[in-house]
Amino acid sequence: MNNDIKTWLYDILNAIMEIESFFQDIPREFSIYQADIRTKRAVERNIEIVGEAMNRILKIDNAILISNSRLFVDLRNRIIHGYDSVSDEIVWSVVIKNLPILQTEIELLLTQE
C-alpha cells in the first residue's frame, strides 16, 4: 500500500477516534449534541479531516473499497463551502450510522498492508 494512503487512513481513523472521545462523558443523544456548539464544531472539523483524507486517497487509488466514500467527501465540501447550510441532523446521522462502518473498514485496510 502506498505510504501516503496509509498515512491518510490513519488520519481518518484518528479523526473517528477523536469524535468517539467527545461522547465518553456525555450521552450520545442528538439533542445534547445539537445544544453543544463546541462538540458540534469539533465533530465537523474531524469530518472535514475524514473527507479530505478520503478525497486524497480516491485521487491516488479509486479502487480502494470504502463504503460511502463520496458521502464523506461531499459532507466535507458542504461543511467547508456551504457552512451556512450544514444540517445538524445530517452530520449526526453520519456520526451514528456511517462512522462505525467506516472505522471497521479502515481498520481492516490497515491490517492488509
SULKA-V98314 format. One record per backbone hydrogen bond with DSSP energy under -1.0 kcal/mol. NH is the residue of the N-H (numbers start at 1). CO is the residue of the C=O. If there is no record, write none. Layout:
nh=NH co=CO
nh=NH co=CO
This chain:
nh=6 co=2
nh=7 co=3
nh=8 co=4
nh=9 co=5
nh=10 co=6
nh=11 co=7
nh=12 co=8
nh=13 co=9
nh=14 co=10
nh=15 co=11
nh=16 co=12
nh=17 co=13
nh=18 co=14
nh=19 co=15
nh=20 co=16
nh=21 co=17
nh=22 co=18
nh=23 co=20
nh=24 co=21
nh=29 co=27
nh=33 co=29
nh=34 co=30
nh=35 co=31
nh=36 co=33
nh=40 co=36
nh=41 co=37
nh=42 co=38
nh=43 co=39
nh=44 co=40
nh=45 co=41
nh=46 co=42
nh=47 co=43
nh=48 co=44
nh=49 co=45
nh=50 co=46
nh=51 co=47
nh=52 co=48
nh=53 co=49
nh=54 co=50
nh=55 co=51
nh=56 co=52
nh=57 co=53
nh=58 co=54
nh=59 co=55
nh=60 co=56
nh=61 co=57
nh=64 co=61
nh=69 co=66
nh=72 co=68
nh=73 co=69
nh=74 co=70
nh=75 co=71
nh=76 co=72
nh=77 co=73
nh=78 co=74
nh=79 co=75
nh=80 co=76
nh=81 co=77
nh=82 co=78
nh=85 co=82
nh=91 co=87
nh=92 co=88
nh=93 co=89
nh=94 co=90
nh=95 co=91
nh=96 co=92
nh=97 co=93
nh=98 co=94
nh=99 co=94
nh=102 co=98
nh=103 co=99
nh=104 co=100
nh=105 co=101
nh=106 co=102
nh=107 co=103
nh=108 co=104
nh=109 co=105
nh=110 co=106
nh=111 co=107
